Amino acid sequence: MNTLIINKLYGFFTTTNELDDLEKVKLQYMLTIVVNEILKLVAMLIFFGSIDKLFNFLICFITLTLIRNFSGGLHIKSFFGCLFFTCSFFLASIYIPALIPINYMGYIILYIFSLTTMALIAPKPSKQRGEYSSYQKQKFKLKSMITATFCFLILLFKMNNPYLINNIWVIVFQSIQLLLSEGRDRYENIKKTI
Amino acid sequence: MKTLKKLFNKPSHWVCGALISSAPILLLDGVCLIFWGEPECPDCLKQEIK
């Protein structure tokens, strides 16, 4: 269905605008991204709205947008695989805090864990994109660390706010996911050398 | 039908222009998208990252 929408929009834009080959390639790429992300977002809005967790989802979504843009991580090739993984990620961020109550010290430990992971591993760019320079990577690393620190600092002022707690778990799970991504890359490198 | 087409022409130019011009910005301002899936980046845009 998403391919049909992308092709229809691409056909519409290429007939109503005079585009050269380079612009057509960029348009195709951007339409694929925009349509896929919007469809996933709409599906998740409907899903989380139906289980009465819409506001929690929106808070987690905003945090993830900030942190994942700078830290990167795993990528799933198929549309439905990506949708399933994303839903699972948000469900974990919303429901696990209720199962694992954590005190002040626990949040300090989670902060140190997240910050260390971001400092050592972030960013993990998408392999589909190509190589970023070391200066750009340092810039993204710093931004991801600042975002994580900011979220944890806000929590210090409002420890009992459940939405801020969801926020923190998004960052923690993003850090875990960075570790998984690093582990997968190292395993692939070992396989290549063997 | 012709007036309907003319009505969509200008917004189509704006949207198309915005999409094309935001492609390099999207790649340079972040290392990946929000969710866990991304299409293969075309070579011309990979050159812009370099």
gemmi code that builds the backbone of each chain (N, CA, C; Angstrom):
import gemmi

chains = {
    "A": [
        ("MET", (0.841, -1.211, 0.000), (0.000, 0.000, 0.000), (0.875, 1.260, 0.000)),
        ("ASN", (1.942, 1.215, 0.816), (2.819, 2.399, 0.869), (3.510, 2.643, -0.470)),
        ("THR", (3.872, 1.564, -1.162), (4.523, 1.704, -2.475), (3.559, 2.343, -3.476)),
        ("LEU", (2.302, 1.963, -3.397), (1.286, 2.527, -4.293), (1.151, 4.030, -4.076)),
        ("ILE", (1.080, 4.444, -2.800), (0.954, 5.878, -2.473), (2.190, 6.632, -2.964)),
        ("ILE", (3.374, 6.065, -2.709), (4.628, 6.722, -3.122), (4.662, 6.886, -4.636)),
        ("ASN", (4.302, 5.833, -5.359), (4.341, 5.898, -6.834), (3.335, 6.912, -7.380)),
        ("LYS", (2.155, 6.959, -6.766), (1.119, 7.919, -7.198), (1.610, 9.358, -6.991)),
        ("LEU", (2.173, 9.612, -5.812), (2.658, 10.959, -5.501), (3.834, 11.327, -6.409)),
        ("TYR", (4.718, 10.359, -6.628), (5.873, 10.602, -7.498), (5.399, 10.958, -8.916)),
        ("GLY", (4.431, 10.204, -9.409), (3.872, 10.474, -10.745), (3.240, 11.857, -10.807)),
        ("PHE", (2.523, 12.218, -9.744), (1.865, 13.530, -9.696), (2.892, 14.661, -9.715)),
        ("PHE", (3.914, 14.554, -8.870), (4.912, 15.632, -8.773), (5.764, 15.734, -10.035)),
        ("THR", (6.083, 14.615, -10.638), (6.942, 14.678, -11.840), (6.168, 15.221, -13.050)),
        ("THR", (4.850, 15.051, -13.063), (4.078, 15.602, -14.199), (3.765, 17.087, -14.005)),
        ("THR", (3.640, 17.530, -12.751), (3.302, 18.952, -12.510), (4.534, 19.824, -12.345)),
        ("ASN", (5.727, 19.228, -12.263), (6.963, 20.002, -12.112), (7.998, 19.526, -13.123)),
        ("GLU", (8.832, 20.475, -13.577), (9.923, 20.092, -14.475), (11.154, 19.781, -13.620)),
        ("LEU", (11.502, 18.507, -13.555), (12.609, 18.098, -12.688), (13.688, 17.399, -13.501)),
        ("ASP", (14.962, 17.661, -13.119), (16.033, 16.916, -13.776), (16.219, 15.572, -13.055)),
        ("ASP", (17.151, 14.754, -13.541), (17.302, 13.385, -13.003), (17.674, 13.395, -11.528)),
        ("LEU", (18.573, 14.330, -11.169), (19.024, 14.413, -9.774), (17.852, 14.755, -8.843)),
        ("GLU", (17.040, 15.702, -9.274), (15.894, 16.124, -8.465), (14.864, 15.001, -8.352)),
        ("LYS", (14.709, 14.229, -9.409), (13.759, 13.099, -9.372), (14.214, 12.048, -8.367)),
        ("VAL", (15.526, 11.810, -8.325), (16.078, 10.828, -7.379), (15.833, 11.300, -5.939)),
        ("LYS", (16.110, 12.581, -5.691), (15.910, 13.152, -4.341), (14.426, 13.096, -3.966)),
        ("LEU", (13.565, 13.417, -4.917), (12.117, 13.407, -4.666), (11.641, 12.009, -4.303)),
        ("GLN", (12.102, 11.011, -5.058), (11.734, 9.613, -4.794), (12.159, 9.196, -3.389)),
        ("TYR", (13.377, 9.547, -3.024), (13.924, 9.210, -1.706), (13.096, 9.860, -0.594)),
        ("MET", (12.829, 11.162, -0.757), (12.088, 11.883, 0.281), (10.646, 11.400, 0.390)),
        ("LEU", (10.020, 11.093, -0.743), (8.635, 10.589, -0.709), (8.582, 9.242, 0.007)),
        ("THR", (9.576, 8.390, -0.253), (9.630, 7.080, 0.422), (9.714, 7.276, 1.933)),
        ("ILE", (10.595, 8.173, 2.340), (10.772, 8.413, 3.781), (9.501, 9.005, 4.384)),
        ("VAL", (8.991, 10.085, 3.791), (7.851, 10.805, 4.367), (6.614, 9.907, 4.446)),
        ("VAL", (6.301, 9.226, 3.365), (5.091, 8.378, 3.336), (5.212, 7.228, 4.340)),
        ("ASN", (6.373, 6.563, 4.360), (6.565, 5.446, 5.296), (6.472, 5.897, 6.749)),
        ("GLU", (7.122, 7.009, 7.072), (7.098, 7.492, 8.457), (5.696, 7.932, 8.860)),
        ("ILE", (4.991, 8.609, 7.962), (3.627, 9.062, 8.284), (2.694, 7.869, 8.484)),
        ("LEU", (2.800, 6.876, 7.620), (1.947, 5.685, 7.761), (2.213, 4.978, 9.089)),
        ("LYS", (3.486, 4.853, 9.454), (3.837, 4.209, 10.736), (3.288, 5.028, 11.898)),
        ("LEU", (3.437, 6.348, 11.794), (2.972, 7.231, 12.864), (1.463, 7.132, 13.028)),
        ("VAL", (0.744, 7.153, 11.926), (-0.730, 7.053, 11.977), (-1.148, 5.706, 12.583)),
        ("ALA", (-0.485, 4.629, 12.157), (-0.806, 3.293, 12.691), (-0.591, 3.261, 14.198)),
        ("MET", (0.505, 3.872, 14.654), (0.802, 3.856, 16.092), (-0.123, 4.775, 16.869)),
        ("LEU", (-0.514, 5.902, 16.272), (-1.472, 6.794, 16.936), (-2.793, 6.057, 17.149)),
        ("ILE", (-3.225, 5.327, 16.142), (-4.481, 4.560, 16.254), (-4.336, 3.471, 17.312)),
        ("PHE", (-3.202, 2.764, 17.269), (-2.997, 1.654, 18.206), (-2.943, 2.155, 19.650)),
        ("PHE", (-2.104, 3.160, 19.912), (-1.955, 3.643, 21.282), (-3.186, 4.407, 21.753)),
        ("GLY", (-3.922, 5.018, 20.825), (-5.197, 5.643, 21.171), (-6.208, 4.597, 21.605)),
        ("SER", (-6.178, 3.439, 20.939), (-7.144, 2.377, 21.264), (-6.860, 1.731, 22.618)),
        ("ILE", (-5.603, 1.777, 23.085), (-5.301, 1.214, 24.413), (-5.185, 2.312, 25.472)),
        ("ASP", (-5.658, 3.506, 25.112), (-5.722, 4.633, 26.047), (-4.350, 5.063, 26.577)),
        ("LYS", (-3.347, 5.007, 25.704), (-1.988, 5.431, 26.084), (-1.458, 6.461, 25.085)),
        ("LEU", (-2.375, 7.254, 24.532), (-1.979, 8.165, 23.461), (-0.993, 9.225, 23.937)),
        ("PHE", (-1.278, 9.827, 25.103), (-0.404, 10.897, 25.588), (0.973, 10.354, 25.943)),
        ("ASN", (0.994, 9.164, 26.576), (2.282, 8.525, 26.894), (3.089, 8.308, 25.614)),
        ("PHE", (2.387, 7.818, 24.572), (3.053, 7.568, 23.290), (3.627, 8.861, 22.714)),
        ("LEU", (2.853, 9.957, 22.797), (3.321, 11.225, 22.221), (4.567, 11.743, 22.945)),
        ("ILE", (4.593, 11.594, 24.259), (5.764, 12.013, 25.038), (6.983, 11.179, 24.630)),
        ("CYS", (6.788, 9.873, 24.541), (7.890, 8.975, 24.152), (8.352, 9.280, 22.726)),
        ("PHE", (7.391, 9.574, 21.861), (7.707, 9.870, 20.463), (8.588, 11.115, 20.340)),
        ("ILE", (8.255, 12.163, 21.104), (9.037, 13.404, 21.061), (10.466, 13.146, 21.555)),
        ("THR", (10.572, 12.391, 22.646), (11.907, 12.078, 23.187), (12.716, 11.261, 22.188)),
        ("LEU", (12.061, 10.270, 21.597), (12.769, 9.402, 20.649), (13.230, 10.188, 19.430)),
        ("THR", (12.376, 11.107, 18.957), (12.738, 11.935, 17.796), (14.037, 12.679, 18.070)),
        ("LEU", (14.152, 13.222, 19.282), (15.352, 13.991, 19.629), (16.574, 13.089, 19.761)),
        ("ILE", (16.422, 11.996, 20.522), (17.598, 11.199, 20.855), (18.057, 10.319, 19.702)),
        ("ARG", (17.120, 9.719, 18.975), (17.511, 8.778, 17.928), (18.101, 9.498, 16.716)),
        ("ASN", (17.671, 10.712, 16.490), (18.205, 11.496, 15.381), (19.718, 11.707, 15.527)),
        ("PHE", (20.181, 11.804, 16.782), (21.606, 12.050, 17.013), (22.388, 10.788, 17.358)),
        ("SER", (21.724, 9.800, 17.950), (22.481, 8.621, 18.379), (22.408, 7.459, 17.397)),
        ("GLY", (21.342, 7.411, 16.584), (21.251, 6.337, 15.586), (20.925, 5.001, 16.205)),
        ("GLY", (21.366, 3.917, 15.556), (21.150, 2.582, 16.096), (20.752, 1.575, 15.038)),
        ("LEU", (19.970, 0.571, 15.494), (19.560, -0.511, 14.594), (18.611, -0.022, 13.498)),
        ("HIS", (18.575, -0.787, 12.386), (17.622, -0.490, 11.322), (17.005, -1.793, 10.836)),
        ("ILE", (15.693, -1.760, 10.607), (14.974, -2.940, 10.136), (14.646, -2.713, 8.663)),
        ("LYS", (14.838, -3.773, 7.848), (14.702, -3.569, 6.402), (13.256, -3.460, 5.942)),
        ("SER", (12.352, -4.256, 6.531), (10.972, -4.263, 6.006), (10.100, -3.244, 6.734)),
        ("PHE", (9.040, -2.797, 6.080), (8.117, -1.803, 6.644), (7.436, -2.369, 7.889)),
        ("PHE", (6.885, -3.581, 7.785), (6.137, -4.146, 8.919), (7.060, -4.570, 10.053)),
        ("GLY", (8.268, -4.985, 9.711), (9.258, -5.300, 10.737), (9.592, -4.066, 11.549)),
        ("CYS", (9.777, -2.963, 10.840), (10.060, -1.685, 11.488), (8.885, -1.250, 12.364)),
        ("LEU", (7.674, -1.361, 11.845), (6.470, -0.965, 12.600), (6.339, -1.798, 13.871)),
        ("PHE", (6.565, -3.108, 13.740), (6.454, -4.016, 14.885), (7.505, -3.675, 15.943)),
        ("PHE", (8.738, -3.459, 15.511), (9.826, -3.135, 16.446), (9.556, -1.806, 17.146)),
        ("THR", (9.110, -0.813, 16.377), (8.829, 0.508, 16.960), (7.713, 0.423, 17.987)),
        ("CYS", (6.635, -0.295, 17.647), (5.519, -0.474, 18.598), (6.001, -1.146, 19.868)),
        ("SER", (6.817, -2.181, 19.712), (7.344, -2.923, 20.877), (8.188, -2.006, 21.748)),
        ("PHE", (8.977, -1.169, 21.098), (9.839, -0.224, 21.824), (8.990, 0.716, 22.682)),
        ("PHE", (7.952, 1.280, 22.071), (7.106, 2.223, 22.809), (6.295, 1.519, 23.890)),
        ("LEU", (5.823, 0.310, 23.606), (5.075, -0.453, 24.622), (5.965, -0.742, 25.834)),
        ("ALA", (7.212, -1.103, 25.562), (8.157, -1.361, 26.660), (8.396, -0.083, 27.475)),
        ("SER", (8.570, 1.039, 26.791), (8.831, 2.314, 27.478), (7.648, 2.744, 28.329)),
        ("ILE", (6.427, 2.366, 27.913), (5.223, 2.792, 28.644), (4.903, 1.841, 29.794)),
        ("TYR", (5.046, 0.509, 29.582), (4.590, -0.445, 30.591), (5.672, -0.932, 31.552)),
        ("ILE", (6.911, -0.960, 31.143), (7.962, -1.479, 32.037), (8.172, -0.619, 33.282)),
        ("PRO", (8.088, 0.721, 33.226), (8.245, 1.518, 34.454), (7.289, 1.101, 35.573)),
        ("ALA", (6.065, 0.682, 35.205), (5.111, 0.246, 36.229), (5.525, -1.081, 36.865)),
        ("LEU", (6.237, -1.922, 36.079), (6.659, -3.238, 36.573), (7.948, -3.152, 37.389)),
        ("ILE", (8.795, -2.152, 37.047), (10.088, -2.025, 37.745), (10.149, -0.656, 38.406)),
        ("PRO", (9.571, -0.515, 39.612), (9.660, 0.799, 40.279), (11.099, 1.082, 40.689)),
        ("ILE", (11.540, 2.299, 40.406), (12.951, 2.655, 40.656), (13.003, 3.902, 41.529)),
        ("ASN", (13.983, 3.908, 42.447), (14.138, 5.088, 43.306), (15.166, 6.042, 42.694)),
        ("TYR", (15.494, 7.059, 43.462), (16.401, 8.124, 43.019), (17.758, 7.556, 42.591)),
        ("MET", (18.311, 6.666, 43.412), (19.623, 6.064, 43.113), (19.578, 5.266, 41.812)),
        ("GLY", (18.473, 4.584, 41.621), (18.287, 3.781, 40.406), (18.340, 4.652, 39.161)),
        ("TYR", (17.720, 5.821, 39.224), (17.736, 6.729, 38.065), (19.130, 7.290, 37.819)),
        ("ILE", (19.881, 7.502, 38.874), (21.271, 7.966, 38.713), (22.074, 6.896, 37.963)),
        ("ILE", (21.873, 5.640, 38.354), (22.594, 4.524, 37.698), (22.183, 4.432, 36.226)),
        ("LEU", (20.873, 4.569, 35.965), (20.393, 4.511, 34.571), (20.981, 5.658, 33.754)),
        ("TYR", (21.093, 6.821, 34.383), (21.679, 7.978, 33.697), (23.139, 7.707, 33.342)),
        ("ILE", (23.896, 7.194, 34.312), (25.313, 6.909, 34.072), (25.460, 5.871, 32.957)),
        ("PHE", (24.595, 4.841, 32.999), (24.614, 3.795, 31.960), (24.339, 4.409, 30.581)),
        ("SER", (23.284, 5.238, 30.490), (22.895, 5.827, 29.193), (23.989, 6.751, 28.674)),
        ("LEU", (24.508, 7.588, 29.586), (25.527, 8.557, 29.177), (26.802, 7.848, 28.709)),
        ("THR", (27.183, 6.804, 29.429), (28.398, 6.050, 29.063), (28.212, 5.386, 27.701)),
        ("THR", (27.035, 4.804, 27.496), (26.753, 4.144, 26.208), (26.822, 5.150, 25.061)),
        ("MET", (26.214, 6.307, 25.269), (26.225, 7.344, 24.211), (27.662, 7.831, 23.977)),
        ("ALA", (28.423, 7.994, 25.050), (29.787, 8.495, 24.917), (30.676, 7.498, 24.166)),
        ("LEU", (30.455, 6.205, 24.406), (31.328, 5.189, 23.806), (30.869, 4.736, 22.425)),
        ("ILE", (29.556, 4.677, 22.222), (29.044, 4.027, 21.012), (28.386, 5.001, 20.018)),
        ("ALA", (27.610, 5.953, 20.516), (26.904, 6.882, 19.611), (27.899, 7.747, 18.835)),
        ("PRO", (27.564, 8.143, 17.605), (26.366, 7.764, 16.871), (26.569, 6.482, 16.051)),
        ("LYS", (25.439, 5.799, 15.809), (25.470, 4.616, 14.941), (24.644, 4.954, 13.704)),
        ("PRO", (25.281, 5.533, 12.683), (24.502, 5.954, 11.507), (23.935, 4.761, 10.745)),
        ("SER", (22.896, 5.046, 10.008), (22.309, 4.024, 9.145), (23.329, 3.644, 8.060)),
        ("LYS", (23.473, 2.351, 7.813), (24.437, 1.892, 6.807), (23.989, 2.313, 5.402)),
        ("GLN", (22.687, 2.613, 5.275), (22.156, 3.028, 3.971), (22.645, 4.415, 3.575)),
        ("ARG", (23.204, 5.147, 4.554), (23.527, 6.547, 4.272), (24.945, 6.793, 3.789)),
        ("GLY", (25.856, 5.988, 4.111), (27.236, 6.328, 3.754), (27.999, 6.801, 4.971)),
        ("GLU", (29.208, 7.238, 4.744), (30.134, 7.532, 5.836), (30.093, 9.006, 6.248)),
        ("TYR", (29.903, 9.260, 7.551), (29.998, 10.620, 8.097), (31.435, 10.865, 8.538)),
        ("SER", (31.850, 12.145, 8.520), (33.214, 12.492, 8.963), (33.286, 12.366, 10.480)),
        ("SER", (34.507, 12.294, 11.011), (34.661, 12.139, 12.470), (34.174, 13.395, 13.199)),
        ("TYR", (34.319, 14.564, 12.568), (33.818, 15.809, 13.171), (32.290, 15.757, 13.318)),
        ("GLN", (31.612, 15.291, 12.260), (30.149, 15.192, 12.305), (29.715, 14.196, 13.380)),
        ("LYS", (30.452, 13.079, 13.475), (30.112, 12.049, 14.474), (30.273, 12.593, 15.884)),
        ("GLN", (31.326, 13.355, 16.113), (31.544, 13.944, 17.435), (30.416, 14.906, 17.789)),
        ("LYS", (29.977, 15.657, 16.781), (28.895, 16.621, 16.969), (27.607, 15.885, 17.381)),
        ("PHE", (27.302, 14.786, 16.687), (26.089, 14.019, 17.001), (26.199, 13.357, 18.372)),
        ("LYS", (27.410, 12.869, 18.694), (27.627, 12.237, 19.999), (27.325, 13.241, 21.105)),
        ("LEU", (27.860, 14.445, 20.955), (27.672, 15.482, 21.971), (26.192, 15.844, 22.105)),
        ("LYS", (25.507, 15.967, 20.990), (24.078, 16.310, 21.013), (23.263, 15.218, 21.695)),
        ("SER", (23.603, 13.959, 21.449), (22.833, 12.864, 22.073), (23.084, 12.851, 23.584)),
        ("MET", (24.328, 13.142, 24.005), (24.642, 13.169, 25.437), (23.924, 14.335, 26.118)),
        ("ILE", (23.880, 15.486, 25.445), (23.197, 16.663, 26.020), (21.694, 16.380, 26.141)),
        ("THR", (21.109, 15.751, 25.135), (19.666, 15.435, 25.174), (19.355, 14.482, 26.317)),
        ("ALA", (20.187, 13.438, 26.482), (19.971, 12.477, 27.575), (20.095, 13.176, 28.932)),
        ("THR", (21.104, 14.026, 29.075), (21.324, 14.752, 30.339), (20.136, 15.661, 30.647)),
        ("PHE", (19.654, 16.356, 29.650), (18.516, 17.254, 29.807), (17.282, 16.504, 30.298)),
        ("CYS", (16.994, 15.359, 29.691), (15.816, 14.563, 30.087), (15.941, 14.075, 31.529)),
        ("PHE", (17.127, 13.624, 31.919), (17.324, 13.145, 33.291), (17.243, 14.294, 34.296)),
        ("LEU", (17.746, 15.468, 33.907), (17.701, 16.618, 34.816), (16.261, 17.052, 35.100)),
        ("ILE", (15.433, 17.026, 34.054), (14.014, 17.389, 34.229), (13.366, 16.428, 35.219)),
        ("LEU", (13.729, 15.137, 35.114), (13.147, 14.121, 36.003), (13.484, 14.408, 37.470)),
        ("LEU", (14.687, 14.973, 37.721), (15.094, 15.260, 39.106), (14.125, 16.219, 39.795)),
        ("PHE", (13.537, 17.116, 38.996), (12.614, 18.098, 39.586), (11.206, 17.551, 39.756)),
        ("LYS", (10.868, 16.529, 38.958), (9.501, 15.974, 39.031), (9.559, 14.449, 39.003)),
        ("MET", (10.097, 13.881, 40.089), (10.370, 12.440, 40.121), (9.127, 11.562, 39.981)),
        ("ASN", (7.971, 12.049, 40.397), (6.779, 11.198, 40.392), (5.947, 11.325, 39.122)),
        ("ASN", (6.391, 12.152, 38.199), (5.621, 12.346, 36.977), (5.775, 11.112, 36.075)),
        ("PRO", (4.691, 10.384, 35.790), (4.819, 9.137, 35.009), (5.272, 9.371, 33.569)),
        ("TYR", (4.927, 10.524, 33.020), (5.322, 10.806, 31.630), (6.830, 11.044, 31.527)),
        ("LEU", (7.394, 11.708, 32.522), (8.847, 11.919, 32.521), (9.579, 10.602, 32.729)),
        ("ILE", (8.962, 9.705, 33.502), (9.570, 8.379, 33.705), (9.580, 7.590, 32.386)),
        ("ASN", (8.490, 7.714, 31.617), (8.459, 7.071, 30.278), (9.595, 7.601, 29.414)),
        ("ASN", (9.814, 8.917, 29.530), (10.894, 9.619, 28.829), (12.242, 8.953, 29.071)),
        ("ILE", (12.501, 8.716, 30.359), (13.782, 8.155, 30.775), (13.963, 6.755, 30.201)),
        ("TRP", (12.892, 5.975, 30.238), (12.986, 4.604, 29.727), (13.196, 4.567, 28.220)),
        ("VAL", (12.694, 5.587, 27.514), (12.981, 5.677, 26.071), (14.486, 5.809, 25.865)),
        ("ILE", (15.113, 6.655, 26.681), (16.560, 6.866, 26.564), (17.326, 5.608, 26.958)),
        ("VAL", (16.864, 4.940, 28.008), (17.533, 3.708, 28.451), (17.433, 2.631, 27.363)),
        ("PHE", (16.231, 2.458, 26.809), (16.062, 1.440, 25.760), (16.830, 1.803, 24.495)),
        ("GLN", (16.905, 3.101, 24.207), (17.701, 3.542, 23.063), (19.169, 3.192, 23.303)),
        ("SER", (19.644, 3.349, 24.523), (21.031, 2.995, 24.857), (21.256, 1.495, 24.715)),
        ("ILE", (20.287, 0.700, 25.180), (20.396, -0.767, 25.051), (20.442, -1.150, 23.579)),
        ("GLN", (19.638, -0.481, 22.806), (19.573, -0.751, 21.381), (20.884, -0.374, 20.687)),
        ("LEU", (21.556, 0.673, 21.181), (22.878, 1.051, 20.663), (23.890, -0.053, 20.954)),
        ("LEU", (23.791, -0.631, 22.155), (24.683, -1.745, 22.518), (24.464, -2.930, 21.593)),
        ("LEU", (23.183, -3.213, 21.297), (22.861, -4.330, 20.394), (23.427, -4.067, 19.003)),
        ("SER", (23.307, -2.820, 18.564), (23.804, -2.437, 17.242), (25.321, -2.596, 17.170)),
        ("GLU", (26.003, -2.176, 18.243), (27.459, -2.303, 18.310), (27.868, -3.775, 18.328)),
        ("GLY", (27.132, -4.571, 19.097), (27.400, -6.009, 19.172), (27.237, -6.676, 17.815)),
        ("ARG", (26.181, -6.301, 17.100), (25.944, -6.867, 15.777), (27.053, -6.483, 14.815)),
        ("ASP", (27.513, -5.233, 14.846), (28.592, -4.779, 13.952), (29.899, -5.520, 14.234)),
        ("ARG", (30.191, -5.708, 15.521), (31.428, -6.410, 15.891), (31.369, -7.867, 15.441)),
        ("TYR", (30.197, -8.478, 15.603), (30.014, -9.871, 15.189), (30.205, -10.005, 13.680)),
        ("GLU", (29.658, -9.046, 12.930), (29.798, -9.074, 11.460), (31.251, -8.892, 11.045)),
        ("ASN", (31.987, -8.052, 11.784), (33.414, -7.844, 11.489), (34.222, -9.105, 11.756)),
        ("ILE", (33.881, -9.799, 12.855), (34.572, -11.050, 13.192), (34.293, -12.095, 12.122)),
        ("LYS", (33.045, -12.165, 11.669), (32.655, -13.122, 10.621), (33.443, -12.868, 9.344)),
        ("LYS", (33.650, -11.589, 9.019), (34.358, -11.217, 7.782), (35.816, -11.651, 7.859)),
        ("THR", (36.432, -11.450, 9.053), (37.850, -11.798, 9.195), (38.052, -13.314, 9.162)),
        ("ILE", (37.041, -14.067, 9.670), (37.141, -15.528, 9.637), (36.877, -15.992, 8.202)),
    ],
    "B": [
        ("MET", (-12.004, 20.747, -14.826), (-10.832, 19.869, -14.637), (-9.527, 20.656, -14.760)),
        ("LYS", (-9.544, 21.610, -15.770), (-8.334, 22.419, -15.992), (-8.103, 23.345, -14.805)),
        ("THR", (-9.210, 23.948, -14.287), (-9.066, 24.869, -13.140), (-8.604, 24.093, -11.910)),
        ("LEU", (-9.081, 22.848, -11.782), (-8.663, 22.008, -10.649), (-7.166, 21.731, -10.720)),
        ("LYS", (-6.707, 21.475, -11.937), (-5.279, 21.188, -12.147), (-4.453, 22.428, -11.813)),
        ("LYS", (-4.948, 23.619, -12.255), (-4.235, 24.883, -11.999), (-4.173, 25.152, -10.509)),
        ("LEU", (-5.260, 24.761, -9.811), (-5.336, 24.971, -8.353), (-4.235, 24.195, -7.629)),
        ("PHE", (-3.924, 23.011, -8.117), (-2.923, 22.164, -7.469), (-1.495, 22.451, -7.931)),
        ("ASN", (-1.355, 23.254, -8.997), (-0.018, 23.483, -9.553), (0.926, 24.156, -8.574)),
        ("LYS", (0.455, 25.298, -8.010), (1.335, 26.072, -7.125), (1.689, 25.283, -5.855)),
        ("PRO", (0.696, 24.725, -5.150), (1.066, 23.929, -3.963), (1.993, 22.759, -4.315)),
        ("SER", (1.796, 22.186, -5.482), (2.657, 21.077, -5.919), (4.095, 21.548, -6.075)),
        ("HIS", (4.283, 22.763, -6.635), (5.638, 23.323, -6.783), (6.299, 23.514, -5.417)),
        ("TRP", (5.499, 24.071, -4.466), (6.036, 24.345, -3.130), (6.428, 23.059, -2.411)),
        ("VAL", (5.508, 22.093, -2.432), (5.745, 20.822, -1.723), (6.923, 20.079, -2.353)),
        ("CYS", (6.940, 20.043, -3.675), (8.018, 19.353, -4.388), (9.363, 20.010, -4.086)),
        ("GLY", (9.394, 21.338, -4.148), (10.610, 22.089, -3.851), (11.079, 21.856, -2.425)),
        ("ALA", (10.125, 21.858, -1.500), (10.464, 21.640, -0.084), (11.042, 20.244, 0.133)),
        ("LEU", (10.448, 19.240, -0.506), (10.937, 17.866, -0.353), (12.352, 17.719, -0.907)),
        ("ILE", (12.574, 18.280, -2.093), (13.880, 18.129, -2.745), (14.958, 18.880, -1.965)),
        ("SER", (14.630, 20.094, -1.509), (15.651, 20.890, -0.801), (15.912, 20.359, 0.607)),
        ("SER", (14.943, 19.660, 1.186), (15.152, 19.156, 2.556), (15.904, 17.826, 2.586)),
        ("ALA", (16.100, 17.201, 1.433), (16.795, 15.895, 1.400), (18.215, 15.973, 1.990)),
        ("PRO", (19.065, 16.923, 1.520), (20.404, 16.990, 2.116), (20.390, 17.424, 3.580)),
        ("ILE", (19.435, 18.280, 3.943), (19.334, 18.740, 5.345), (19.016, 17.562, 6.261)),
        ("LEU", (18.110, 16.714, 5.817), (17.726, 15.527, 6.600), (18.921, 14.628, 6.859)),
        ("LEU", (19.792, 14.538, 5.850), (20.946, 13.648, 5.986), (22.058, 14.275, 6.815)),
        ("LEU", (22.223, 15.589, 6.703), (23.318, 16.242, 7.408), (22.989, 16.559, 8.863)),
        ("ASP", (21.709, 16.736, 9.172), (21.324, 17.132, 10.531), (21.057, 15.968, 11.478)),
        ("GLY", (21.144, 14.768, 11.007), (20.923, 13.607, 11.861), (21.524, 12.367, 11.241)),
        ("VAL", (21.750, 11.329, 12.103), (22.359, 10.096, 11.582), (21.325, 9.067, 11.163)),
        ("CYS", (20.089, 9.232, 11.616), (19.055, 8.320, 11.150), (17.683, 8.919, 11.410)),
        ("LEU", (16.664, 8.246, 10.913), (15.284, 8.713, 11.073), (14.744, 8.293, 12.435)),
        ("ILE", (13.503, 8.664, 12.672), (12.893, 8.426, 13.977), (12.709, 6.934, 14.225)),
        ("PHE", (12.085, 6.262, 13.273), (11.731, 4.860, 13.457), (12.778, 3.939, 12.850)),
        ("TRP", (12.557, 2.638, 13.023), (13.619, 1.689, 12.743), (13.656, 1.176, 11.303)),
        ("GLY", (13.469, 2.046, 10.347), (13.542, 1.598, 8.950), (13.912, 2.771, 8.067)),
        ("GLU", (14.745, 2.529, 7.069), (15.194, 3.607, 6.201), (15.491, 3.058, 4.811)),
        ("PRO", (15.119, 3.791, 3.749), (15.428, 3.299, 2.401), (16.903, 3.518, 2.081)),
        ("GLU", (17.366, 2.879, 1.036), (18.740, 3.027, 0.576), (18.942, 4.461, 0.071)),
        ("CYS", (19.981, 5.127, 0.610), (20.247, 6.512, 0.218), (20.883, 6.536, -1.172)),
        ("PRO", (20.369, 7.379, -2.081), (20.980, 7.451, -3.422), (22.406, 7.995, -3.367)),
        ("ASP", (23.213, 7.616, -4.349), (24.646, 7.986, -4.353), (24.856, 9.490, -4.369)),
        ("CYS", (23.975, 10.220, -5.064), (24.140, 11.680, -5.143), (24.017, 12.320, -3.766)),
        ("LEU", (23.150, 11.785, -2.939), (22.987, 12.315, -1.577), (24.120, 11.845, -0.673)),
        ("LYS", (24.640, 10.638, -0.910), (25.805, 10.161, -0.130), (26.998, 11.068, -0.381)),
        ("GLN", (27.132, 11.566, -1.602), (28.220, 12.486, -1.933), (28.082, 13.776, -1.136)),
        ("GLU", (26.830, 14.204, -0.899), (26.599, 15.451, -0.161), (27.025, 15.305, 1.298)),
        ("ILE", (26.877, 14.064, 1.856), (27.330, 13.823, 3.228), (28.852, 13.985, 3.283)),
        ("LYS", (29.526, 13.389, 2.258), (30.990, 13.459, 2.243), (31.433, 14.904, 2.080)),
    ],
}
model = gemmi.Model(1)
for chain_id, residues in chains.items():
    chain = gemmi.Chain(chain_id)
    for i, (resn, *xyz) in enumerate(residues, 1):
        res = gemmi.Residue()
        res.name, res.seqid = resn, gemmi.SeqId(i, " ")
        for name, pos in zip(("N", "CA", "C"), xyz):
            atom = gemmi.Atom()
            atom.name, atom.element = name, gemmi.Element(name[0])
            atom.pos, atom.b_iso = gemmi.Position(*pos), 0.0
            res.add_atom(atom)
        chain.add_residue(res)
    model.add_chain(chain)
structure = gemmi.Structure()
structure.add_model(model)
structure.setup_entities()
